[in-house]
Amino acid sequence: MKSLKQIFDERAKPETNKYVTREWQDYGYRLAKELDDEAHKSLYIKMAKNEDRTLLEQAKRFVIDANADNRGALFMWKVKELRKKSGGY
């Protein structure tokens, strides 16, 4: 039988991914989880590495506030619009 302390310690452990070693990998992974699009987490990790972080944050806020069904597609569309607006590619 487990003690109460052991049960609390097991539940208190944060979710970790042993393959994440860089900050941008963690940001991309968290972005995929927040957008409920974990199937495309490698895409979000690549974007976290190569894109401007403020642009990604603006797009994420837009999508979360919009309460959309397909958050991943809306996020990609918003990133594209923000790139156009900022004169990016």
N, C-alpha and C positions, 0 to 999 in steps of 0.2 A: 504494500500500500504506500502511495506517495504522500509526502507531507504537503501541507498547504503552501509552504514556501517553494517547494519544487514545482507545483502546479502553476503558481504565479510566475516563477522564473521562466518556465516553458512558454507561457502565453505572452510574456513581455519581450521576447526576442523579436527584434525588427526583421522584416523581410530583407534578406541579403542575397545578392547574386555573386557568386565567387568568381565569375568571369569578367565582372566590371572592374576595371582598374583605373580608368580615367574619369574625370569629372564630366566631360561631354557624353560619355557612354551612360553614366548615371542619369544625366538630364534627358537624354533621348529615350531611355527606358521609362523614366517617370512620365514623360510626355505621352508615350504610347499607352501607358496605363490610364492616364487621366482622360485620354480621348477614346478609351475602350477599343483600341485597335492594336492589340498585342501581336497580331499576326504579321504586322508590318513594322515591328520594332526596329529592325535593322535600318529601315528607311529613316525613321525618326532619329536614330543614333547618327546616321550619316549627315542628316540635316543639322543636328546639334553641333557637329564638328565643323561644318562648312558654312552655315548660314549665320547671319547676324542674330544674336540672341534677342535683341529688342523686337525684331521683326517676328520671330517665333512666339515671343510672349504676347504680342499684340494679336496675332492670329489665334493663339490658344484662348485668350480672354474673350475674343469674339465668338468662338465656337462654343465655349462653355456658357456664355450668356445667351446664346441663341437656342440652346436646348434642342439641338438637332438629333435626328435619328442616326444619320451616317456622319459622325463627327470627323472621321478621317478624310472623307472627300471634301467636306466643307472647310477643313483646315488647309488642305492643299490648295483649294480655290482661293482662300483668303491670303495665303502666302504669295500666290501668283499675283493677286491684285496689289498687295503691298509692295512687291518687287517693281511692278509697273509704275506705281505711284512714286517710289523713291528713285526711279531711273535705273534700277538694276536690270539684269538680263531678262 
